[in-house]
């Protein structure tokens, strides 16, 4: 479906409304959200043009009465649907700040959410202090795959560099686990750059990851001098020195010429793919992907991009499944990118 500039639209999976401000690649448009004034990318297929109906199911344009403002009828309520957020790679425990606008469209405050997209129930404690003055303190339980509303932060308070002190520990059958603590100072310049669609909430927010992993890292016991001397005075073996020869397994020129992205569209892999069925095409794409990742790992490339397109998402899901099985993969994400849109996965290698 095509949308002209200025078209009023509503999102399929929510009641959010906005105005189309322009087109992007991959059948995406820029939508300016009503109330917040924030612009976000969206797939055209996920939008509904706001129109009136004639009572018989046929759509007609809303009429404009002289002297009166154009009105857009409220759409009928939609049946409840299951969340479309699938936790492939958890973001851990997060803080999200959703803008709240006035009737004039100006942002005056932010609703603070605590998000847990892991599969573990947690006990939490969140405290906000401004200029070392206590503002609020919340504690309780947050279940697995749950988002809860904490408090509100006024926009003017951002200028005072508010500090959030967060503590969390797992709730298990054996009792509370090891407590983890972290403090985050909110700086306005960084705050407005940290925008993403919030997991579970499915709305644009200012986003902070608190604990990426809920596994408490135990400190290694200090090594005494006698053990250290014994360990370092024994004969050096091939096994000991393997980690110092990471570059012996490849040519430095090969690493320098390695292109850190691969386009898995079949037209880029084969000259005449028209006669192949979908399963054969997918097999060829994954073979090229496996070889690309093996070379990137062997050459110690820190970051790569896998271009899989959007389509039905089948190739993207297979790529994600394979990445989860590679121990060398530190993180990967499929977020909007200025160059690739939503059609590529960014992979960070350990």
Secondary structure as UniProt FT lines:
FT   TURN            5..6
FT   STRAND          8..11
FT   TURN            12..13
FT   STRAND          17..24
FT   TURN            25..27
FT   STRAND          28..33
FT   TURN            34..36
FT   STRAND          39..43
FT   HELIX           44..46
FT   STRAND          47..49
FT   STRAND          52..53
FT   STRAND          59..60
FT   TURN            66..67
FT   STRAND          93..101
FT   TURN            103..104
FT   STRAND          107..116
FT   STRAND          122..130
FT   TURN            131..132
FT   STRAND          133..142
FT   TURN            144..145
FT   STRAND          146..154
FT   HELIX           155..160
FT   STRAND          163..172
FT   TURN            173..174
FT   STRAND          175..176
FT   STRAND          180..185
FT   HELIX           188..191
FT   TURN            192..193
FT   STRAND          195..197
FT   TURN            199..201
FT   STRAND          204..211
FT   HELIX           225..233
FT   HELIX           238..241
FT   HELIX           242..244
FT   HELIX           246..249
FT   HELIX           252..257
FT   STRAND          261..263
FT   HELIX           266..269
FT   TURN            274..275
FT   HELIX           278..298
FT   TURN            299..300
FT   STRAND          303..307
FT   TURN            311..312
FT   HELIX           314..324
FT   TURN            327..328
FT   STRAND          329..333
FT   TURN            338..340
FT   STRAND          344..349
//
